[in-house]
Amino acid sequence: MLHNADDYALFIDGAKSGDAKVKKLSAQMIVRYWKNFTEQRNLAFYSLVSILEDRDPETRKAVIRELSQLVKTGELVDKIADVLSQMLQQTDDPQEMSMLTNTLAQFLKSYPRDVLSAVFVNIIKSEDESVRIRLLKFINEHLRDVPSRLTTADLKSLIEDQFREACPFVLFCLFIYFYLTEMAHFAANNEVHRFILTGHRCPYEFYVLQIMKDVTAAEFDLIFDVMRAMEPYQSVQGRIVLYKMVVEHIGIDRPFPVS
């Protein structure tokens, strides 16, 4: 059992070694005695991050494997999730990608708010569609695994707010989908039914044509699947809430431009 802070500091310094075996051992010991040295917590974390930046994929994988043991501690989850989601964007190694996904999913199940916040930050920052798609796929595949006791109103609000900011074009198309299909029978304006039933062109088609130039089908499918799978949106009331959220975002109540 390690109790001496100076000994722990040796493992932290080991992250700077040029020897892969020393780095792997350092990561293992840093995580093993993580709980014992709270005053060195941040320094220990950034030492792990420095090893995760190693060019050798096997060294990185060794650290990723160790990070999964920190799920139970509940400490620095937001920072860990940020690092893991950044790495998930960058790697092309199938095994490393799988390990990152599994570790991030473990944290998501226990700390959904912290993890989703970190993932969304990276989605919003990225201008690369492939990066956004990769992170959106992660959310789509693993959000449903979050225990119902953790799917709080606060978490639901976070997801709505982040989707507003991260995927405005997708939300617009989601609005059109609901407007023309599921939401048609909820609308109070009979004119909606007239356009749908008679085959006339929808008065909002102008907006659709403009926005569809930018949105990708992959992004739309992912976001729609995520939100449709969420329990709060599976009821009639949930569909209405989602409808209103998107209407609010795109400002559909503004005057329609006449050409």
Secondary structure, 3 states (H helix, E strand, C coil): CCCCHHHHHHHHHHCCCCCHHHHHHHHHHHHHCHHHCHHHHHHHHHHHHHHHCCCCHHHHHHHHHHHHHHHHHCCCHHHHHHHHHHHHHHCCCHHHHHHHHHHHHHHHHHCHHHHHHHHHHHHHHCCCHHHHHHHHHHHHHHHHHCCHHHCCHHHHHHHHHHHHHHCHHHHHHHHHHHHHCCCHHHCCCHHHHHHHHHCCCCCCHHHHHHHCCCCCHHHHHHHHHHHHHCHHHCCHHHHHHHHHHHHHHHCCCCCCCCC
